[in-house]
Amino acid sequence: MRHCSRNPQNIKMKKILHFNILIASLFIISLNQMNAQIIKESSSVKKEFTSLEDALEISNSVYRLNLSNQDISFFPDSIWTKFKNLEYLSLRNDHLKEIPSGIGNLKNLKVLDLSGNNFTVLPQSFSGLENLYEIYLNDEKEMDVNQSLSAIKDLPNLRILHLENDNLQSIPNSLLNLNRLEALYLDSNPFTTLSDGNWAKLDKLEYLSLKNDHLKEIPSEIGSLKNLKVLDLSGNDFTVLPQSFSGLDNLYEIYLNDEKEMDVNQSLNIIKGLPNLKVLHLENDNLNSIPQNLLNISQLEALYLNKNSFNRVPTELNQLINLNLIDLHDNKFKLSKKDLQIRDSFKVKIRI
């Protein structure tokens, strides 16, 4: 029998191969551990904590803290120094009579919701919230709006302000000092007038909502907001849009829903020439025919006519050659074969 001696070169190659396999295995294990850690950290960023007790255990890893609708009457200021990375905080509907001044130490806070509380004024420490981008101050019946806004009027990054259902009867003077605002919500307030404010100071405003304010007159000064892109006037009692609205050159979308008193044709005549107006809402306006001036807004791309009184699909809308969408759902008609044929003849998407 022939004896086979081992080849030293083969042995060496096998050792190298085994070593490489070991290194590769260790690398894969390490990579998996790193991925697991990344996923864990990513989940931590996305997780919204609803328990203050749980959040305090890993306070430096908490980015979102939602303590809404909780029976917490007092927050020691020392708590807030622990949340160095907090970006979102909600104390909505906690009925707090005093807002903790320690919240002013949250230097990374971007969104703060204090709606539905019983405080009278924001702490002066809020002037230190240098990264605050959006604040909700809705349903605040006890709040001194002017004094509260003075605490945040100089914040460099504040862009969105909510003052909804705050029993406002006029525009607070301090609001007009927040000239960096890009979005302003003033819905559901019992305004007696909005014409005594200098709206031109809010020249960065891109979104304005005056929904359900039952205004009998829309302030002509709003026409000076040259950067305005979206305007919601739904649920008011005016008869016609101000002539000044013809100057809203950047307006992209306007909501004119639930307007029982509005002269639709006359109002559309004011805005028909706006070059960037692409989306028009005329929902629940008791329309049973297409206003003539609507057909003159040839630049429209989306038209919402739902919850009206149309008894047929309006074929004249075919004249609006740039339309991509027509919404006609919740109207009076029942779809007949003829209606379906008319609908199918349109080159645009029609919701019925």
Helices and strands as residue ranges (DSSP letters): H 8-46, E 48-49, H 52-57, G 59-61, E 64-66, H 77-80, E 88-90, G 101-105, E 111-113, G 124-128, E 134-136, H 145-150, E 160-162, G 173-177, E 183-185, G 199-201, E 207-209, G 220-224, E 230-232, G 243-247, E 253-255, H 264-271, E 279-281, G 292-296, E 302-304, G 315-319, E 325-327, H 337-345, E 349-351
